[in-house]
Amino acid sequence: MTVQIKNMTPGVKLGNAMAGATVSAGYLKELLEFSVAQGAKRSRLIAMANISLEDLQDPDNRLSFASYIALMRAGKQLCNDPALPLRLGAHTDFHKISVVGLICYSAANMMEAFHQLNRYGRLIAEFDMPRAAERFQLVPEGNQMWFEDTRTDPNDFIEMTEETWSRFVCENRRNFPDMPFVKAVHVPHLKPPHWESYERILEVPVVFGSARNALLIDPSWAMVELNQPNQYAFGVLSEHANNLLKSLEDAQTIRGKVEKLLIPVLHKGEFEMEAVARQLGLSRQTLYRRLKSEGIRFADLLDNLRHQMALHYLEGKKTSVNETAYLVGFSEPSAFSRAFKRWTGRSPSNLR
């Protein structure tokens, strides 16, 4: 089954660049724990972001970007701290919250780490990009070098800009205190009311309303050797990251898109292919053809999705057999039991 996208938080509007975007659970958990440490109540944060602690147990789990936005805004509100994203980015090293960070730290030098960041960046957060898989660019200009974030419409959620640059600047400063690589920070959004927090936390000049979303860095940064390169760890982590990336790519197939639509409403039990096609902006016939090109029919996709979700609930000891039957769209437990035996050759009560 493809990646599940959870918690499409109501009330959070996303720009075109973020519609359908996802973020790793590890990032949400870091934000949650940091906000709690600053005085916010965990239960209030969870409720305001429409998430659950179960969603955050696996750092590689995917949640909607709307959930991340809602949690960030809840944290800022409950902590009464508009600079929370800046302080969050400055607080934690990258390798402690993401497999991507571990891979980057296992690289031989900064340039190799930079390439791995672009290669696996989607595992942190997915965005619409002007150039696929190249969110970050190194742009030389004379004796200067720009480290540029090319994500589309960064002003839709400036907190991501704040957290990203704060983490990069402060982490480099912690790891290489004698090498001030970052010379200045340029951001496209206008000066916010908490603008003084930028230079206090980043400790470099900040240009607001810039044509760039970038750091001005010393060109020598690219060839700096990392402190603890580990090729064995690099290989193991890269294999894990490749598997996760494959799951994300599967979610971009038409099958993945249909599954993403069906999972939140699977319990309703009645599905019209035409209605699903309409939500995808397709005709029924077009959806039929595209699914056929991927080797599956709509009815088989739905049957397989129910099978996989039933296993997910029962193997995780999350629900009873009757509850599982309802959640995967069966009005009668007996009908669910017959379907489950067809799928697995076993009774669902045996698995439970």
DOLO-857158 format. One record per residue: x, y, z of N, C-alpha, C, O in turn; residue in three letters. Coordinates in steps of 0.2 Angstrom, whole numbers, plus 5000, padded with zeros to 4 digits. Layout:
REM DOLO-857158
XYZXYZXYZXYZala/...
END
This chain:
REM DOLO-857158
500449945000500050005000500450065000501050065002met/500250124997500650184997500650225004500250205008thr/500950275004501050315010500350345012499950365007val/500250345018499550375020499650445023500150455026gln/499250485020499250555022498750565027498150565026ile/498950585033498450595039498350665041498750715039lys/497750675044497650735048497650795043498050845044asn/497150795039497050855034496650905039496050915039met/497050945042496750995047496251045045496451085040thr/495651045047495151095045495351165047495651175052pro/495151205043495251275044495951305042496051365043gly/496351265040497051285038497051295030496951245027val/497151355028497151365020497851355018498351385021lys/497951315012498651315009498651345003498151344999leu/499151375001499251404994499351344989499451284991gly/499451364983499451314978500151264979500051204977asn/500651304981501251264982501251214988501651164988ala/500751214992500751174998500151124998500051085002met/499651134993499051094993499351024991499651004986ala/499150974996499350904995500050894998500350834998gly/500350945001501050935003501050895010500550895013ala/501550865011501650825017502250835021502750865018thr/502350815027502950835031503050765035502550735037val/503650755037503750695041503550705049503550765051ser/503350655052503050655059503650675063503550705068ala/504250665061504850685066504850755067505050785072gly/504650795061504650865062504150895066504250945070tyr/503550865066502950885070503150865077502950905082leu/503450805079503550785085504050835088504050855094lys/504550855085505050905087504750975089504851005094glu/504250995085503951055086503451055092503451095096leu/503150995093502750985098503150985105502951025110leu/503650945105504050945111504351015113504451025119glu/504651045108504951115109504351155112504551195117phe/503751155109503251205112503051185119502951235123ser/503051125120502851105127503451125132503251155137val/504051125130504551145134504551225135504851245140ala/504251255131504151325131503551345135503451405136gln/503151295138502651315142501951295139501451305143gly/501851275133501251255130500951195133501351145134ala/500351185134500051125136500051075130499751085125lys/500251015131500250965126499550945123499450945117arg/499050935128498450925126498150975121497750965116ser/498251035123497951095119498351095112497951105107arg/498951085112499351085105499051025101498851045095leu/498950975103498650915100497950925097497850915091ile/497550955101496850965099496851025094496451015089ala/497251075095497251135090497551115083497351135078met/497951065083498251035077497950975074498050955068ala/497450955077497050895075497450835074497450805068asn/497950825078498450765077498350715084497950735088ile/498650665084498650615089499450595091499850605086ser/499550575097500250555099500450495095501050485093leu/499950455093500050395089500350415082500750375080glu/500050465079500350485073501050505073501450495068asp/501350525079502050545079502550495082503150505082leu/502250435083502750375086503250365081503850345083gln/503050355074503550335069503850405066503450435062asp/504450425066504650485063504650485056504650545053pro/504550425053504550425045503750435043503650435037asp/503350435048502650435046502550505042502850555043asn/502050505038501850565034501250595037500750565037arg/501250665038500650695040500550755035501050775032leu/499950785034499850835030500150905032500250915038ser/500350945027500751005029500251045033500451095037phe/499651045032499151085035499151065043499051115047ala/499351005045499350995052500051025055499951045060ser/500551025051501151065053501051135054501251165059tyr/500651165049500551235050500151255056500251295060ile/499551205057499151215063499551205069499451245074ala/499951165070500351155076500851205077500951235083leu/501151235072501651295072501251355075501451385080met/500651365072500251425074500051415081499951465085arg/499851355083499651335090500151355095500051375100ala/500751325093501351335097501551415098501651435104gly/501451455093501651525094501151555098501251595102lys/500451535097499951565101499951545109499951595113gln/500051485110500051455117500751475121500651485127leu/501251485117501851505120501951585120502351615123cys/501451615117501451695116502151715113502451755116asn/502351675108503051685105503051685098503051635095asp/503051745095503051755087503651725084503751705078pro/504251725088504851705086504951625087505551605086ala/504451595089504551525090504851485085505351435086leu/504751495078505051455073505851465072506151425071pro/506051525074506751545074507051505079507651485078leu/506751505085507051475091507051405090507551365093arg/506551375087506451305086507051285081507451235083leu/507151315076507751295071508351305075508851265073gly/508451345079509151355082509251305088509851295090ala/508751265090508751225096509051155094509451135098his/508851125089509051055088509451045081509351075076thr/509950995082510350985076509950935072509450895074asp/510050945065509650915060509650835061509150805059phe/510250805063510250735063509850705068509750645068his/509650745073509250715078508450715077508150685081lys/508250735071507550735070507350705063506750695061ile/507850685059507750655052508250615050508850625051ser/508050555046508550515043508950555038509550535037val/508650605035509050645030509650685034510150685031val/509550705040510050735044510550685045511150705045gly/510450625047510950575048511350555042511950555043leu/511050555036511350545030511850605029512450595027ile/511650665030512050725028512650725033513250735031cys/512550705039513150705044513550645043514150655045tyr/513350595039513850535038514250555031514650515029ser/514050605028514450625022515150645023515350665029ala/515550645018516250665019516350735020516750765024ala/515950775016516050855016515450885015514850855014asn/515450955016514850995015514450985008513850985008met/514850985003514550974996514250914995513650914992met/514550854998514150794997513550795002513050764999glu/513550825007512950835012512450875008511850855009ala/512650925005512150965001511850924996511150934995phe/512150884992511850844987511350794990510850774987his/511550764996511050714999510450755002509950725002gln/510550815004509950855006509450865000508850855001leu/509750874994509250884989508950814987508350814985asn/509350764987509150704985508550674989508050644986arg/508650684996508150655000507650705004507350695008tyr/507750765001507350825005506650815005506350835010gly/506350775000505650765001505450725007504850725009arg/505850685010505750645016505550695022505250675027leu/505850755021505750805027505050835025504550835029ile/504950865019504350905018504350905010504850915007ala/503750895007503650895000503350964998502850995002glu/503550994993503351054990503251054983503651014980phe/502851094980502951104972503551144971503651194974asp/503951114967504651154966504651174958504451134954met/505051224957505151244950505551194946505551194940pro/506051164950506451114947506451054952506551054958arg/506250994949506050934953506750914957507250914954ala/506650894963507150874967507750914968508350894970ala/507650984967508251024968507951094972508051144970glu/507751074978507451134982508051184983507951244983arg/508651164985509151204987509651214981509851164978phe/509951274980510351284974510951324977510951364981gln/511551304975512151344976512251394970512351364964leu/512251454971512251504965512951544966512851594971val/513451534962514051574963513951644959513651644954pro/514151694962514151764959514751804961514851824967glu/515251804956515951834958516251794963516351734963gly/516451834969516751804974516251784980516451754985asn/515651784978515151764983514751704981514851674975gln/514451674986514051614985513451614989513351634994met/512851604985512151604988511951534989511951494984trp/511651514995511351454996510651474996510351495001phe/510251454991509651474989509051424990509151364988glu/508551434993507951394994507451414988507151474988asp/507351364984506951384978506151364978505851364973thr/505951344984505251324985504751374983504951434984arg/504251354980503751404977503351434983503151404988thr/503251504982502851544986503051534993502651514998asp/503651554995503851545002503451595007503451575013pro/503151645004502851695009502151665011501751695015asn/501951605008501351575011501351545018500851545021asp/501951535020502151505027502851525028503251485028phe/502951585031503551615032503951575038504551575038ile/503551545042503851505048504351455045504751435048glu/504151425039504651375036505251405034505851375035met/505251465032505851505030506251515037506851505037thr/505951545042506251555048506551495051507151495053glu/506251435051506551375054507051355050507551335053glu/507051355044507551325039508151365040508751335041thr/508151425039508751465039509051465047509651465047trp/508651465052508851475058509251405060509751405063ser/508951345058509351285059510051285055510551265058arg/510051305049510651305045511151345048511751325049phe/510951405050511451455053511751435059512351435061val/511251415064511451405071511851335071512251325075cys/511651285067511951225067512651225065513151195068glu/512751265059513451275057513851315062514451295063asn/513551355066513951395071514151355077514651355079arg/513651305079513851265084514451215082514851195086arg/514351185076514851135074515551165072516051125072asn/515551225069516151255067516151325070516151375066phe/516251335076516251395079516851445077516751505077pro/517351425074517851465071517851475064518251515061asp/517251455061517151465054516551495052516051465051met/516451565052515851605051515651595044515751645040pro/515351545042515151535035514651585032514651605026phe/514151595036513551635034513651705035513851725041val/513651745030513851815030513151855031513151915034lys/512651835028511951875028511451825027511451775023ala/510851845029510151805027509751855023509551905025val/509451825018508951865014508351825014508351765012his/507751865015507151835015506651875011506651935011val/506151845007505751875003505151915007504851955004pro/505051895013504451925016504651995019505252005021his/504152035021504352095024504452095031504352035034leu/504752145034504952145041504452135045503952175045lys/504452075049503852065054503952105060504452135062pro/503452105065503552145071504052115075504352155079pro/504252055075504752025079505452025075505851975077his/505552065071506152065067506752075071507352045069trp/506752105077507352105081507652035083508252025084glu/507151985083507351915085507751885080508151845082ser/507751905074508151875068508851885070509251835070tyr/509051945070509751965071510051935078510651915079glu/509651935083509851915090509951845089510451815092arg/509551805086509651725086510151705080510551665081ile/510051735074510551725069511251755069511651725067leu/511251805072511951845073512251865067512851865067glu/511851875062512151895055511651945053511051945055val/511851995048511352045045510752005041510851955038pro/510152035042509552005039509252055034509152115036val/509152035028508852085023508152055022508052005019val/507652095023506952085022506652105016506952155013phe/506152075013505852095007506352095001506352124996gly/506852045001507352034996507051994990506551954991ser/507351994985507151954979507451884980507251844976ala/507851874985508051804986507751774992507551814997arg/507751704992507651674999508251635000508251574998asn/508751665003509451635002509851655008509751705011ala/510451615009510951635013511551655009511751625004leu/511951715011512551725008513051695012513151705018leu/513451645009513951605012514651615009514751635004ile/515151595013515851595011515851535006515651475008asp/516151545000516251484996516651424998516551374996pro/517051445003517451385006517051335010517251285011ser/516451355011515951305015515851245011515851195015trp/515851245005515651185001516151125002515951065002ala/516851145003517351085004517551075011518051035012met/517151105016517351085023517251015024516650985023val/517650975027517550915029517150905035517250945040glu/516750855036516350845041516750805047517150775045leu/516450815053516850795059516950715059517450685061asn/516350685057516350615058515950575052515450545053gln/516350575046516050545041516050465042516450445045pro/515450435040515450365041515150335035514450335034asn/515550295031515250275025514750215026514350205022gln/514950175031514450115033513750145034513250125032tyr/513750195039513150215041512750255035512150255034ala/513250285031512950325025512550275021512050285018phe/512850215019512550165015511950135018511450125015gly/511950115025511350095028510750145028510150125026val/510950205030510450255030510150275023509550285022leu/510550275018510350285011509850235009509350255005ser/509950175010509550115008508850125012508350125008glu/508850145018508150165021507850225018507250215017his/508250275017507950335014507650315007507150345005ala/508050275003507750254996507150224997506650234992asn/507050175002506350145002505850195004505250185001asn/505950245008505450295010505350335004504750355003leu/505850355000505750394994505250354989504850384986leu/505350294989504950254984504250254986503750254982lys/504150254993503450254995503150324993502550324991ser/503550374994503250444992503050444985502550474983leu/503550414981503450414973502850374972502450394967glu/502650324975502150284974501450324975500950314972asp/501550364980500950404982500750454977500250484977ala/501250464972501050514967500750484961500550514956gln/500750414961500450384955499650394956499450424961thr/499250384950498550394951498250344956497750364959ile/498550284956498350244962498450274969497950274973arg/499050304970499150334976498650384978498450394983gly/498550424972498050484973497350464975497050494979lys/497150404972496450384973496450354980495950364984val/496950314982497050294989496950344994496650345000glu/497350404993497350454998496650484999496550515004lys/496350484993495650514994495150464998494750485001leu/495250404997494850354999494950335007494450325010leu/495550345009495650325016495250355021495050325026ile/495250425021494850465026494150445026493750455031pro/493850425020493150405020492950335019492450315017val/493450295020493350225019492750195023492450145021leu/492650225029492150195033491450205030490950175033his/491350255026490650265023490450205019489850195018lys/490850165016490650105013490450105006490350055002gly/490250165003489950174997490350224993490550274994glu/490650194987491150234983490950234976490850174973phe/490850284972490750294965491350314962491650364964glu/491550274957492150294953492050364950492550404950met/491450384948491350444945491550504950491750554948glu/491250494956491350544961492150554963492350604964ala/492550494963493250504964493550534959494050574960val/493350514952493650554947493550624947493950664945ala/492950644949492750714949493250754954493450804953arg/493350724960493850754965494550764962494850804964gln/494750714957495350724955495450764948495950774945leu/494850794946494750834941494850794934495050824929gly/494550734934494650684929493950664927493450664931leu/493850644921493250604919493250534921493850504923ser/492750494922492750434924493150384919493550344922arg/493050404913493450364908494150374908494550324907gln/494350434910495050444910495350414916495950384916thr/495050414922495250384928495350304927495750274929leu/494850274923494850204921495450194917495850144919tyr/495550234912496150224908496850224912497250184911arg/496850274916497550284920497650234925498150214926arg/497150204928497150154933497350094929497850054931leu/497050084923497250024919497950024917498249974916lys/498250084915498950084913499350074919499950054918ser/499150074925499550054931499349984933499649954938glu/498949944929498849874930498349864935498349804939gly/497849904937497349894942496649924940496649974937ile/496149884942495449914941495249954948495549934953arg/494749994947494550034953494249984959494449994964phe/493849934957493549884962494149854965494049834971ala/494649834961495249794965495649834969495849814974asp/495749904967496049954971495749954978496049954983leu/495049964978494649974984494649914988494749914994leu/494649854985494649794989495349784992495349764998asp/495849794989496549794991496649844997496949825002asn/496349904996496449955001496049935008496349945013leu/495449905007495149885013495549825017495649825023arg/495849785012496249725015496849755019496949735025his/497249805016497749825019497649865026497949865031gln/497049905025496849945031496649905037496749915043met/496249845035496049805040496649775044496649765050ala/497149755040497749725043498149775047498349755053leu/498149835045498449895049498049895056498449905061his/497449895056497049905062497149845067497249855073tyr/497049785064497049725068497749705070497849685076leu/498249715066498949695068499149745073499549725078glu/498949805073499249855078498849855084498949895089gly/498349805085497949795091497549865092497449885098lys/497349895087497049965088496349965089496050005092lys/496049915086495249915086495049845087495349795085thr/494349835089494049765089493849745081493949785077ser/493649685081493449665074492849705072492849725066val/492349715076491849755074491949825072491749855067asn/492449855076492649925074493049925068492949975064glu/493449875067493849875060493349865054493449895049thr/492849825055492349815050492049875048491949895042ala/491849915053491549985051492050035048491950065043tyr/492650035051493150075048493350065041493550115037leu/493350005039493549985032492849985027492949965021val/492350005030491750015025491249955025490849955020gly/491249915030490749855030490149875035490349885041phe/489549865033489049885037488849825042488549835047ser/489049765040488949705044489649665045490049655041glu/489749655052490349615053490449545050490949525048pro/489849515048489849455045490149455038490549415036ser/489949515035490249525028490949535028491349515024ala/491149575033491849585034492249525035492849515032phe/492049485039492349415041492449375035492949345034ser/491949375030491949335024492449365020492849325016arg/492549435019493049465015493749455018494149445014ala/493749455024494449445027494649375026495249365025phe/494249325026494449255025494649245018495149215016lys/494349285013494549285006495149315005495549285001arg/495349365009495949405008496549355011497049355008trp/496449335017497049305021496949225022497449195024thr/496349195021496249125023496149115030496049065033gly/496049175034495949165041495349215043495149255040arg/495149195049494649235052494949305056495549295058ser/494649355055494949415058495049415066495449445069pro/494649375069494649365076495349325078495549335083ser/495549285074496149245075496749295075497249285078asn/496749345070497249395069497249435075497849455078leu/496649455077496649505083496949475089496849505094arg/
END
